[in-house]
């Protein structure tokens, strides 16, 4: 297995192809290949991925496939699905795929046991008088569940769900205001059951329950953790304890008991459909050839744009209100996974790794940030995510306008507007025409879902996970650790203990009274 992909002939072949792509417009690619839409499109598990407007050609795809082979993508993928070590810095497997049954390792049976306990708790709670669920977690313990509940919770018939991550007490107080303490179940999610923000919020939630007349507040708490002994010591009832494997990373954990609030709100069958959709995408990723493999192609094209073409950002815009939290979820998934500066072996990278992921919701974002996307000086791939079927009953005009705006943005980014065409709209004023000129030739991709339900949402999120994994393999980095989050936390803890800080930080501490 090649340890340094940048030293392979495949890497050099891609680097030498950059100039050819830079010298060719997207429109020219379409002119040269009448079958481009079919070649750069993949449909799987209720998703259609259109990569045809990205700045690549068939030669680039062939070279990316050669890099995938040189970097050991197939071998690392086999390790992932076999439950072998793929996180070398922590000497761990990454068993989130086992949570949806996509593994040949022993973790599948362990996940099934945990899932049975979770189902029993879901049915018990949904059959009780619990009206509110207050879910407390941070990072992957909140972003994934929040996306699920926001996307599909409107159709659920279970308890209303509030999800709190921020240590800022305003977030918790607002959630308290929407809950009845007597009928609220508090779900505390922490892999280690020591996460400072989560445990502080949990303590405040217990105090709120007690102020609300609950005599034994810990009996209304469910713990979801990879450290069950700590949760029991904290005082959670064993019947309310849902463990998950230490080898399930936080940002990959919504498939485990971390997805509890979604199951409570929407029911067990919805949670099973979520897992089934993800498993369908896993099978596609494991079996499809590279040229027809949606996550592998997407991950490789991400590397092509960020690493070889030097494009430092990737924007994701959800043209569906139900997916408004998708960009935030992807920020953690992609940047915490692949925002690395060393290889698996600890060698410092001398090439860019992950792009900065950002985005928003269409059509809102069109009136906020699309000025820069169309005419600014920073260029990077833009991804549109849309759903063919509307999620409302207000008639077709709303949805037709939404989809028209989505598709038109990609077309406009590619086509642009020449200075001569702008002059015709500017009364012969060249300065105005210059302002109205669009350079075009700006890359984009579109992911179109047939509908948004638990199955397609599971497939979509698994697509992004395996895409991120593919990019990491091509870059030779570890997508399953996150040492970069540690230093800031350590220094925050030191602030309460008289740590040694620079003059600027000391002044801020003095002004804030900490």
C-alpha positions as CSV (number, residue, x, y, z in Angstrom):
1,X,0.0,0.0,0.0
2,X,1.5,3.3,-1.1
3,X,2.2,5.4,2.1
4,X,2.9,8.7,0.4
5,X,0.4,9.2,-2.5
6,X,2.2,12.5,-3.5
7,X,5.2,10.5,-4.5
8,X,3.4,8.2,-6.9
9,X,3.4,8.6,-10.7
10,X,-0.4,9.0,-10.5
11,X,0.0,12.1,-8.4
12,X,2.5,13.6,-10.8
13,X,0.2,12.8,-13.7
14,X,-2.6,14.7,-12.1
15,X,-0.4,17.7,-11.3
16,X,0.7,17.9,-14.9
17,X,-3.0,17.9,-16.1
18,X,-4.0,21.0,-14.1
19,X,-2.9,23.4,-16.8
20,X,-4.8,21.6,-19.5
21,X,-8.0,21.9,-17.4
22,X,-7.3,25.5,-16.6
23,X,-7.0,26.3,-20.3
24,X,-10.4,24.7,-21.2
25,X,-13.8,26.2,-20.3
26,X,-16.6,24.2,-18.9
27,X,-18.6,25.0,-22.1
28,X,-15.8,23.5,-24.2
29,X,-15.9,20.3,-22.2
30,X,-19.6,20.0,-23.0
31,X,-19.0,20.7,-26.7
32,X,-16.2,18.1,-26.8
33,X,-18.2,15.3,-25.2
34,X,-21.9,15.0,-26.1
35,X,-22.2,12.3,-23.5
36,X,-20.7,14.3,-20.7
37,X,-23.9,14.5,-18.6
38,X,-24.2,10.8,-18.6
39,X,-20.5,10.2,-18.0
40,X,-20.5,12.6,-15.0
41,X,-23.8,11.6,-13.6
42,X,-24.6,8.8,-11.1
43,X,-28.0,7.8,-9.7
44,X,-28.1,5.6,-6.5
45,X,-30.5,5.0,-3.6
46,X,-32.8,7.9,-4.5
47,X,-30.1,10.4,-5.2
48,X,-28.9,11.7,-8.6
49,X,-25.4,13.2,-8.6
50,X,-24.5,15.6,-11.4
51,X,-20.8,16.3,-11.5
52,X,-20.8,17.5,-15.2
53,X,-20.3,21.2,-14.4
54,X,-17.1,20.5,-12.4
55,X,-13.8,21.5,-14.0
56,X,-12.6,18.0,-15.0
57,X,-12.6,15.8,-18.0
58,X,-12.4,12.1,-18.7
59,X,-8.6,12.2,-18.6
60,X,-8.7,13.8,-15.2
61,X,-11.1,11.1,-14.0
62,X,-8.8,8.4,-15.3
63,X,-5.9,9.9,-13.5
64,X,-7.9,10.3,-10.3
65,X,-8.8,6.6,-10.5
66,X,-5.1,5.8,-10.9
67,X,-4.4,7.9,-7.8
68,X,-7.1,6.0,-5.9
69,X,-5.4,2.8,-6.8
70,X,-2.0,4.1,-5.9
71,X,-3.2,5.4,-2.5
72,X,-4.8,2.1,-1.6
73,X,-8.4,3.3,-1.6
74,X,-9.7,-0.3,-2.2
75,X,-7.5,-1.7,0.7
76,X,-8.5,1.0,3.1
77,X,-12.2,0.6,2.2
78,X,-11.9,-3.1,2.8
79,X,-10.3,-2.4,6.2
80,X,-13.2,0.0,7.1
81,X,-15.9,-2.6,6.3
82,X,-14.0,-5.4,8.0
83,X,-13.7,-3.5,11.3
84,X,-9.9,-3.3,11.1
85,X,-7.8,-0.4,12.3
86,X,-8.3,2.7,10.0
87,X,-7.5,5.3,12.7
88,X,-3.8,4.7,13.4
89,X,-3.2,7.6,15.7
90,X,-5.7,6.1,18.2
91,X,-5.2,2.5,17.1
92,X,-8.9,2.0,16.5
93,X,-11.3,0.8,13.9
94,X,-14.1,3.1,12.8
95,X,-17.3,1.1,13.3
96,X,-20.0,3.6,12.4
97,X,-20.7,1.4,9.3
98,X,-21.4,-1.5,11.6
99,X,-24.2,0.5,13.2
100,X,-26.1,0.2,9.9
101,X,-25.0,-3.4,9.3
102,X,-22.4,-2.6,6.7
103,X,-19.5,-4.6,8.1
104,X,-18.1,-8.1,8.2
105,X,-16.6,-7.6,11.6
106,X,-17.8,-8.5,15.1
107,X,-19.0,-4.9,15.7
108,X,-22.2,-5.7,13.7
109,X,-23.5,-8.0,16.4
110,X,-22.5,-5.6,19.2
111,X,-24.3,-2.8,17.3
112,X,-27.4,-5.0,17.0
113,X,-27.4,-5.5,20.7
114,X,-27.2,-1.8,21.3
115,X,-30.0,-1.2,18.8
116,X,-32.3,-3.6,20.5
117,X,-31.9,-1.8,23.8
118,X,-32.4,1.5,22.0
119,X,-35.6,0.2,20.4
120,X,-37.0,-1.0,23.8
121,X,-36.3,2.5,25.3
122,X,-37.9,4.3,22.3
123,X,-41.1,2.2,22.6
124,X,-41.2,2.7,26.3
125,X,-40.9,6.4,26.1
126,X,-43.2,6.9,23.1
127,X,-45.8,4.9,25.1
128,X,-45.5,7.1,28.2
129,X,-46.6,10.7,29.0
130,X,-43.3,12.2,28.0
131,X,-44.1,15.3,26.0
132,X,-40.6,16.9,25.6
133,X,-37.1,15.6,25.0
134,X,-34.2,17.8,26.0
135,X,-31.2,16.4,24.1
136,X,-27.8,17.7,25.5
137,X,-24.6,17.1,23.6
138,X,-22.0,19.0,21.5
139,X,-20.2,18.5,18.2
140,X,-21.3,15.2,16.6
141,X,-23.5,14.5,19.6
142,X,-25.7,17.4,18.5
143,X,-25.1,18.3,14.9
144,X,-26.3,14.9,13.5
145,X,-29.4,14.6,15.7
146,X,-30.3,18.2,15.1
147,X,-30.1,17.7,11.3
148,X,-32.3,14.6,11.5
149,X,-35.0,16.1,13.7
150,X,-35.0,19.4,11.8
151,X,-35.3,17.6,8.4
152,X,-38.0,15.0,9.3
153,X,-39.3,15.8,12.7
154,X,-42.2,17.9,11.4
155,X,-43.9,14.7,10.4
156,X,-43.2,12.9,13.6
157,X,-45.8,12.0,16.3
158,X,-43.5,11.6,19.2
159,X,-42.4,14.0,21.9
160,X,-41.2,17.5,20.8
161,X,-37.4,17.7,20.7
162,X,-35.1,20.4,21.9
163,X,-31.3,20.0,21.2
164,X,-28.8,22.1,23.1
165,X,-25.1,22.2,22.5
166,X,-23.8,25.6,23.4
167,X,-22.4,26.2,26.9
168,X,-24.0,29.7,26.7
169,X,-26.8,29.4,29.2
170,X,-29.1,31.4,26.8
171,X,-29.5,28.2,24.7
172,X,-30.5,26.1,27.6
173,X,-32.9,28.7,29.1
174,X,-34.7,29.0,25.8
175,X,-35.1,25.3,25.6
176,X,-36.4,25.2,29.2
177,X,-39.0,27.8,28.2
178,X,-40.5,25.3,25.7
179,X,-40.6,22.3,28.0
180,X,-42.6,21.1,31.0
181,X,-40.2,19.7,33.5
182,X,-42.7,17.2,34.8
183,X,-43.0,15.7,31.3
184,X,-39.5,16.2,30.0
185,X,-36.9,13.5,29.3
186,X,-33.3,14.7,29.4
187,X,-30.9,12.9,27.1
188,X,-27.3,13.5,27.9
189,X,-24.9,12.4,25.1
190,X,-21.1,12.4,25.7
191,X,-18.8,9.7,24.4
192,X,-16.5,10.0,27.5
193,X,-19.2,11.4,29.8
194,X,-16.7,14.1,30.8
195,X,-17.3,16.6,28.0
196,X,-17.2,19.9,30.0
197,X,-19.9,21.8,28.1
198,X,-22.3,18.8,28.1
199,X,-21.9,17.9,31.7
200,X,-22.3,21.6,32.8
201,X,-25.5,21.8,30.8
202,X,-26.7,18.5,32.2
203,X,-26.1,19.7,35.8
204,X,-28.2,22.8,35.0
205,X,-30.9,20.7,33.5
206,X,-31.1,18.6,36.6
207,X,-31.4,21.8,38.7
208,X,-34.2,23.0,36.4
209,X,-36.1,19.7,36.8
210,X,-35.8,20.0,40.6
211,X,-37.0,23.6,40.6
212,X,-39.9,22.4,38.5
213,X,-41.0,20.0,41.2
214,X,-39.3,16.8,40.0
215,X,-38.2,15.0,43.2
216,X,-35.8,12.6,41.6
217,X,-34.5,14.4,38.5
218,X,-31.9,11.8,37.5
219,X,-34.7,9.3,36.9
220,X,-35.8,11.5,34.0
221,X,-32.3,11.3,32.4
222,X,-31.1,8.9,29.6
223,X,-27.3,8.6,29.1
224,X,-25.9,7.8,25.7
225,X,-22.1,7.2,26.1
226,X,-19.2,5.0,25.3
227,X,-18.3,5.2,29.0
228,X,-21.2,3.5,30.8
229,X,-19.5,3.1,34.1
230,X,-19.1,6.9,34.4
231,X,-22.7,7.5,33.6
232,X,-23.8,5.0,36.2
233,X,-21.5,6.6,38.8
234,X,-23.1,10.0,37.8
235,X,-26.4,8.6,38.8
236,X,-28.2,7.5,35.7
237,X,-30.5,4.5,36.1
238,X,-29.2,1.4,34.3
239,X,-32.5,1.0,32.4
240,X,-31.9,4.5,31.0
241,X,-28.3,3.8,29.8
242,X,-27.6,3.4,26.1
243,X,-23.9,2.6,25.4
244,X,-22.2,2.8,22.0
245,X,-18.8,1.6,20.9
246,X,-15.7,3.7,21.5
247,X,-14.8,3.1,17.9
248,X,-17.8,5.1,16.7
249,X,-16.5,8.7,16.2
250,X,-18.7,11.6,17.3
251,X,-19.3,13.1,13.8
252,X,-20.2,9.6,12.5
253,X,-22.4,8.6,15.5
254,X,-26.0,9.5,14.5
255,X,-26.4,5.9,13.4
256,X,-26.0,4.7,17.0
257,X,-28.0,5.6,20.1
258,X,-26.8,9.2,19.5
259,X,-29.7,9.3,17.0
260,X,-32.2,8.7,19.9
261,X,-34.1,12.0,19.6
262,X,-34.9,11.3,16.0
263,X,-36.2,7.8,16.9
264,X,-38.3,9.3,19.8
265,X,-39.8,11.9,17.6
266,X,-40.4,10.0,14.4
267,X,-40.6,6.4,15.6
268,X,-38.5,3.3,15.3
269,X,-39.5,2.5,11.7
270,X,-38.1,5.8,10.6
271,X,-34.8,5.1,12.3
272,X,-34.6,1.7,10.7
273,X,-35.3,3.4,7.3
274,X,-32.5,5.8,7.9
275,X,-30.1,3.0,8.6
276,X,-31.3,1.1,5.5
277,X,-30.7,4.1,3.2
278,X,-27.2,4.4,4.6
279,X,-26.6,0.7,4.1
280,X,-27.7,1.0,0.5
281,X,-25.1,3.7,-0.1
282,X,-22.5,1.6,1.7
283,X,-23.1,-1.3,-0.7
284,X,-22.8,1.0,-3.7
285,X,-19.5,2.4,-2.3
286,X,-18.2,-1.1,-1.7
287,X,-19.2,-2.6,-5.0
288,X,-19.5,0.0,-7.8
289,X,-16.5,0.6,-10.1
290,X,-14.8,3.9,-9.6
291,X,-16.2,5.5,-12.7
292,X,-19.8,4.8,-11.5
293,X,-19.2,5.1,-7.7
294,X,-20.9,8.3,-6.5
295,X,-19.0,8.8,-3.2
296,X,-15.6,7.8,-4.7
297,X,-16.0,10.1,-7.6
298,X,-17.2,13.0,-5.4
299,X,-14.3,12.5,-2.9
300,X,-11.7,12.3,-5.7
301,X,-13.1,15.4,-7.4
302,X,-12.9,17.2,-4.0
303,X,-9.2,16.4,-3.9
304,X,-8.8,17.5,-7.5
305,X,-10.3,20.9,-6.8
306,X,-8.7,21.6,-3.4
307,X,-5.3,19.9,-3.7
308,X,-4.5,20.0,-7.4
309,X,-6.4,23.1,-8.6
310,X,-5.7,25.1,-5.5
311,X,-9.4,26.0,-4.8
312,X,-9.5,26.7,-1.0
313,X,-13.3,26.6,-0.4
314,X,-16.3,24.4,-1.2
315,X,-19.8,25.8,-0.7
316,X,-22.9,23.7,-0.1
317,X,-26.4,25.2,-0.6
318,X,-29.4,23.3,0.4
319,X,-32.4,24.3,-1.8
320,X,-34.8,22.7,0.7
321,X,-35.7,24.3,4.0
322,X,-35.7,20.8,5.7
323,X,-32.0,20.5,4.9
324,X,-31.0,23.9,6.2
325,X,-28.7,22.3,8.8
326,X,-26.8,20.2,6.3
327,X,-24.0,22.8,5.7
328,X,-23.3,22.9,9.4
329,X,-23.2,19.2,9.6
330,X,-20.9,18.9,6.7
331,X,-18.6,21.6,8.1
332,X,-17.8,19.2,11.0
333,X,-17.8,16.1,8.9
334,X,-15.4,17.4,6.3
335,X,-13.2,19.8,8.1
336,X,-12.8,17.9,11.4
337,X,-12.1,14.7,9.4
338,X,-9.8,16.0,6.7
339,X,-8.5,19.3,8.0
340,X,-5.1,17.7,8.7
341,X,-1.5,18.8,8.3
342,X,0.3,15.5,8.5
343,X,0.0,12.1,6.8
344,X,-1.0,8.9,8.7
345,X,2.7,8.4,9.3
346,X,3.1,11.9,10.8
347,X,4.9,13.5,7.8
348,X,4.0,17.1,7.3
349,X,1.9,17.7,4.2
350,X,3.4,19.9,1.5
351,X,0.0,20.1,-0.4
352,X,-3.4,21.4,0.6
353,X,-5.8,18.9,2.4
354,X,-9.5,19.7,2.9
355,X,-11.1,22.9,1.6
356,X,-13.0,25.2,3.9
357,X,-16.6,23.9,3.8
358,X,-19.3,26.5,4.1
359,X,-22.8,27.3,2.8
360,X,-26.4,28.2,3.5
361,X,-30.0,27.7,2.4
362,X,-31.4,28.7,-1.0
363,X,-32.9,31.0,-2.0
364,X,-31.9,33.0,1.1
365,X,-28.2,32.7,0.2
366,X,-28.8,34.1,-3.3
367,X,-29.6,37.4,-1.7
368,X,-26.6,37.3,0.6
369,X,-23.5,35.6,-0.7
370,X,-24.0,34.8,-4.4
371,X,-22.5,38.1,-5.4
372,X,-19.1,36.8,-4.4
373,X,-19.8,33.4,-6.0
374,X,-20.6,34.9,-9.4
375,X,-18.3,37.9,-9.6
376,X,-15.8,37.6,-6.7
377,X,-12.1,36.7,-7.0
378,X,-12.2,33.5,-4.9
379,X,-13.3,30.5,-7.0
380,X,-14.2,27.1,-5.7
381,X,-16.7,24.3,-6.4
382,X,-20.3,25.0,-5.3
383,X,-22.7,22.2,-4.5
384,X,-26.5,22.5,-4.8
385,X,-28.7,20.0,-2.9
386,X,-32.3,19.9,-3.9
387,X,-35.4,17.6,-3.6
388,X,-37.7,16.8,-6.5
389,X,-40.8,16.4,-4.4
390,X,-41.9,19.3,-2.2
391,X,-42.1,19.0,1.6
392,X,-45.3,21.1,1.9
393,X,-48.8,21.3,0.6
394,X,-48.8,24.9,-0.7
395,X,-49.0,24.1,-4.4
396,X,-46.5,23.7,-7.1
397,X,-45.5,27.3,-7.7
398,X,-43.4,27.5,-4.5
399,X,-41.5,24.4,-5.4
400,X,-41.2,25.2,-9.1
401,X,-39.6,28.5,-8.3
402,X,-37.3,26.9,-5.7
403,X,-36.0,24.3,-8.2
404,X,-35.8,26.8,-11.0
405,X,-33.5,29.1,-8.9
406,X,-31.4,26.1,-7.9
407,X,-30.8,24.9,-11.4
408,X,-30.4,28.4,-12.8
409,X,-27.6,29.2,-10.4
410,X,-25.5,26.3,-11.7
411,X,-26.2,27.3,-15.3
412,X,-25.4,31.0,-14.7
413,X,-22.1,30.1,-12.9
414,X,-21.0,28.2,-15.9
415,X,-22.3,30.5,-18.7
416,X,-21.6,33.9,-17.3
417,X,-22.2,37.1,-19.3
418,X,-19.7,38.6,-21.7
419,X,-18.8,42.3,-21.6
420,X,-20.5,42.7,-25.0
421,X,-23.8,41.2,-23.8
422,X,-23.5,43.4,-20.7
423,X,-23.1,46.5,-22.9
424,X,-26.5,45.8,-24.4
425,X,-28.0,46.1,-20.9
426,X,-26.0,49.2,-19.9
427,X,-27.0,52.0,-22.3
428,X,-23.5,51.9,-23.8
429,X,-21.9,52.7,-20.4
430,X,-18.6,50.6,-20.3
431,X,-18.2,51.1,-16.6
432,X,-21.7,49.8,-15.9
433,X,-21.2,47.0,-18.4
434,X,-18.0,45.9,-16.6
435,X,-20.0,45.8,-13.4
436,X,-22.6,43.6,-15.1
437,X,-20.1,41.2,-16.7
438,X,-20.0,37.7,-15.3
439,X,-16.8,35.7,-15.9
440,X,-18.6,32.4,-15.9
441,X,-16.7,29.1,-16.1
442,X,-17.3,28.6,-12.4
443,X,-17.6,25.0,-11.2
444,X,-20.7,23.5,-9.5
445,X,-22.3,20.1,-8.8
446,X,-25.9,19.2,-8.0
447,X,-27.3,16.5,-5.8
448,X,-31.0,15.9,-6.6
449,X,-33.0,13.7,-4.2
450,X,-36.2,12.0,-5.4
451,X,-37.8,12.9,-2.1
452,X,-36.7,13.6,1.4
453,X,-37.6,10.8,3.7
454,X,-35.6,8.7,6.2
455,X,-34.2,6.4,3.6
456,X,-33.0,9.0,1.2
457,X,-31.6,11.1,4.1
458,X,-29.7,8.1,5.3
459,X,-28.3,7.5,1.8
460,X,-27.3,11.2,1.5
461,X,-25.4,11.4,4.8
462,X,-23.6,8.1,4.1
463,X,-22.7,9.4,0.7
464,X,-21.0,12.4,2.3
465,X,-19.3,10.2,4.9
466,X,-17.8,7.8,2.3
467,X,-16.9,10.8,0.1
468,X,-14.9,12.2,3.0
469,X,-13.3,8.9,3.6
470,X,-12.3,8.7,-0.1
471,X,-10.7,12.1,-0.1
472,X,-8.7,11.2,3.0
473,X,-7.4,8.0,1.3
474,X,-6.3,9.9,-1.7
475,X,-4.5,12.5,0.5
476,X,-2.9,9.8,2.7
477,X,-4.4,11.3,5.9
478,X,-6.4,9.9,8.9
479,X,-10.1,11.1,8.8
480,X,-11.0,9.6,12.1
481,X,-9.0,11.5,14.7
482,X,-9.3,15.2,15.7
483,X,-6.3,16.3,17.7
484,X,-6.8,19.8,16.5
485,X,-9.7,20.4,18.9
486,X,-7.6,19.6,22.0
487,X,-5.3,22.6,22.6
488,X,-8.0,25.2,22.8
489,X,-9.9,23.1,25.3
490,X,-6.8,22.5,27.4
491,X,-6.1,26.3,27.5
492,X,-9.8,27.1,28.4
493,X,-9.5,24.7,31.4
494,X,-6.2,26.4,32.4
495,X,-7.8,29.8,32.5
496,X,-9.6,28.9,35.7
497,X,-6.3,27.7,37.2
498,X,-4.1,30.7,36.7
499,X,-2.4,29.5,33.5
500,X,0.3,31.4,31.7
501,X,-1.1,33.4,28.8
502,X,0.1,36.1,26.4
503,X,-0.6,39.8,27.3
504,X,-3.5,40.1,24.9
505,X,-5.3,37.1,26.4
506,X,-4.6,38.2,29.9
507,X,-6.1,41.6,29.2
508,X,-9.3,40.1,27.8
509,X,-9.5,37.9,30.9
510,X,-9.2,40.9,33.1
511,X,-11.8,42.8,31.2
512,X,-14.3,39.9,31.3
513,X,-13.6,39.3,35.0
514,X,-12.4,35.7,34.6
